[in-house]
Amino acid sequence: MSALLTAVIVLACVFGGALLGMLLRGLLPAPHLSDESKDVVRLGTGLVATMAALVLGLLVASAKGSYDTQRNGLDEIAANVTLLDTVLAQYGPQAGEARASLRRLIAGGITRLWPADASQEPTLAAAETTAAGKLLRAEVLALAPANDMQRALQSQALQIGGELARTRLLLVAQHEGANISGVFLVILTFWLVVLFASFGLYAPRNATVFAALLISALSVSGAIFLILELDQPFEGLIQISSAPLRDAFTHLGE
């Protein structure tokens, strides 16, 4: 389910809770709406509001941290790709095949991370990427250094290639472990529905109140939309830019 659709469902549930509270106001007997009842409801909803605010804040911070980690990891990959190509170029013409393999590897990675077909799911963990990385390493290992400088460049190339593989695997693990649980969202939405129902229960029926409740519901559903968007850094409206990796790719082989 997309982040936008989830946010719309949350908005409908939360604002529907406020309307339900207003409806109950006309159905409940007078003792249920007394000042003593209001005090108890306010105490309970204060606790729920505090929990919901804390959870929303923590989720936004966690999602933003995960998004920044993925972006920084890709920036590191782009820098290492450029450095690896430079080292192979310094090695000499013998490293031409390895440089061509590196270019194919990055081209495939860009295509799989930012696919032109919106129906395809972006991925860092494609088997083709792993196979291309292994081929590149094998080609670097197959180089036959003729002097100390070439031996040092081969060793450096292998080290950079290892860093590239490690960063990619780390990003895959972080991305797969960052998905927000559906049960978690259901519980949070329930808290918000209860909270808004309490707002509607003691709120007068006028346009100002309706507008205030609608804007508040839009705000909390917008926060959930932001959390879900940041949790999917390679799709949706808030995507990690492909510019650093594409820029590195355009300079490969120069």
Stockholm file with secondary structure:
# STOCKHOLM 1.0

chainA/1-254         MSALLTAVIVLACVFGGALLGMLLRGLLPAPHLSDESKDVVRLGTGLVATMAALVLGLLVASAKGSYDTQRNGLDEIAANVTLLDTVLAQYGPQAGEARASLRRLIAGGITRLWPADASQEPTLAAAETTAAGKLLRAEVLALAPANDMQRALQSQALQIGGELARTRLLLVAQHEGANISGVFLVILTFWLVVLFASFGLYAPRNATVFAALLISALSVSGAIFLILELDQPFEGLIQISSAPLRDAFTHLGE
#=GR chainA/1-254 SS CCHHHHHHHHHHHHHHHHHHHHHHHHHSCGGGGSHHHHHHHHHHHHHHHHHHHHHHHHHHHHHHHHHHHHHHHHHHHHHHHHHHHHHHHHHCGGGHHHHHHHHHHHHHHHHHHSCSSTTSCCCSCCHHHHHHHHHHHHHHHTCCCCSHHHHHHHHHHHHHHHHHHHHHHHHHHHHHTCCCCHHHHHHHHHHHHHHHHHHHHTCCCSHHHHHHHHHHHHHHHHHHHHHHHHTSTTSSSSCCCSHHHHHHHHTTTC
#=GC SS_cons         CCHHHHHHHHHHHHHHHHHHHHHHHHHSCGGGGSHHHHHHHHHHHHHHHHHHHHHHHHHHHHHHHHHHHHHHHHHHHHHHHHHHHHHHHHHCGGGHHHHHHHHHHHHHHHHHHSCSSTTSCCCSCCHHHHHHHHHHHHHHHTCCCCSHHHHHHHHHHHHHHHHHHHHHHHHHHHHHTCCCCHHHHHHHHHHHHHHHHHHHHTCCCSHHHHHHHHHHHHHHHHHHHHHHHHTSTTSSSSCCCSHHHHHHHHTTTC
//
